[in-house]
Amino acid sequence: MEMEKKVKKSLDVTEDESEAVSRLVVPVIPPGGVSFYDAFVVRSIRVNRVKPGLIVCTLKVPPRFTDRGGNLANGAIANLVDVLGFCAAFVPGYPMNVSVDISISYMSTAKLHDELEITSRLLGRIGRYSGTIVILRNKTTGEIIAEGRQSFFSSRPIAKL
């Protein structure tokens, strides 16, 4: 019973948090426009280098990616691993991949306004299966914040690149 109370308390939303959410403005998106997801997550990522199977980005941790303690939230890290892992495995002209497995090691924390370097690399591809690794590193200290591995399955085999 005590555990239930602790869980319930941790899920309670403060009045300030409720007020902040109620002030969010979600624009109506015309067909072909930018989605809420793109506006909320992807716009923060600065792509520095792209080549087949490799993406290097930077991200300055915005307030919307932090938890109550001011750290980069684990959910934001998982989202970045998912999005950038997908991008490394994507091949234009082929069906989109479906994520079948994701594993993330949370090794350190990043604070609000820390600049991160995010490297997403295709580890390999066998038939319809692809594997990626995404490493989030503090750009100033070089410390690894998290390492994520993800596997994808495509509805159609992808030719060797």
N, C-alpha and C positions, 0 to 999 in steps of 0.2 A: 504494500500500500504506500509506503514511504517513497519508493522508487517512482510510482505513478505520479505522486505529487511533484517530485523533482522534474520529471519529464514534462508535466503540464505547465509548471512554472517556467521552464526553459522555452516553451513554445508560446507563452503569452506575449502579446504585442503591447508595447507601451503606448500611451496616448500620443507621444511625440512621433513614434514610428507610424502609427495609424494616420496621423495628420500628414506626415511626409508622403505616404503612399497616396493619400487622397488628393494631393497637389500634383501628382504626375499627370502630364498631358500626353495622351497617346493619339498621335495624328491619324487621320483616315488616309489609308494608302491606296492610291490609284493602281490599277493593273500595271505591273512592271515597275512599280515604285519600290522604295526601301521599306522593309518590314520593321516592326518594333524590335524584333530580335537583332536585326542588322544595326539599327540605330543604338540599341542598348549595349551590345557586345562588340560587334565586329569593328565599329568605327574607331575604337580605341587602339586598334592594332596598326602599327606602321610596318609595312613590308619593306625590308631592306635588300633582300636578294631572293631570287626565285630561279630554279632550274629544275628539270624533271627529277622528281624524287627528293627535292630539298627546298625548304623554305626557311629563311632567317628573318625574324621580326623583332621589333622592340615594342615595349608596352610600358607606359608610365602608369602605375597603379592608380586608377580613378576611385573616388569615394564610393561609387556604386558597386565596386568589386570587393569592398572590405566588409569584415564581420564587425560585431559589436566591440571587439578588442582593438580595432584599427588595423588588423592584419588582412592580407589577401585571403579571401574566403576559400575554403576547400572546394566549394561548388563552382566558384569562378575558375579555379585551377582545372577542375575536371572538364568544364566547358571549353577552356582553351585547348586542352589536350584533345578533346573530341573534334573541335573545329579544325585545328591545325594538322592533326593526324589525318583527317579526311582529305585536306588539301594536298598533303604530300602523296597520298595514294591515288588521287584523282587523275584520270586520263581523259582529255577532251575527246569527244566523239564516242565514248563508251558509256554504258549505263552507270548511274551513280552506285557507289559501293554502299553496302549495309554493314554497319558496325556489329560484330558478333561478340567481341570481348574487349574490355578495357581494364587495365591495371595501373594504378598510380601509387608511387611511393612519395609520401610527403616528407621531405627531409629537413626543411627549414621554413622560416616565415619571411614574408615580404611585407613592408609597411606601406601605408598611403604615400603616394608620390615616388616610391622607389622605382627605378627604371630597370626593367627586366629585358634580357635577351632570350628569345624563344627560338629554339632550333627544332624543326620538324623534319625527320628524315625517313624515307622509305627504306626499310630493312631488306625487303625482298618481296618477290611475287612468284607464286607457283600456281599455274592455272588460274583459278578464280579467287585464290586466297592471297591477300596482301598483309604485310605487317609493317607498322610504323613505330617510331620512338619520338617522343617530344620531350625536350629538356628545357625547363625554365630556370634561368640563372640570373642572379643579381648582377647587373652590368657593372656596378662599381666594385663590388667585393669579389666577384667571380663565384660566390657561393651558390651551390645548386639548391633551388627552392623545391623543385619536384621533378620527377621523371615519370613519364607515362608511356605505356606500351599499349598499342591497339591493334586489333586484327579486323580485317574487312573481308566480305565475300561479295563477289560481283555475279550478276545473273548471267554474264557471258564471259568466257575466258578472254583475257587481255593479251594481245600479241606482245612478244618481247620488244622492248623499247631500245 
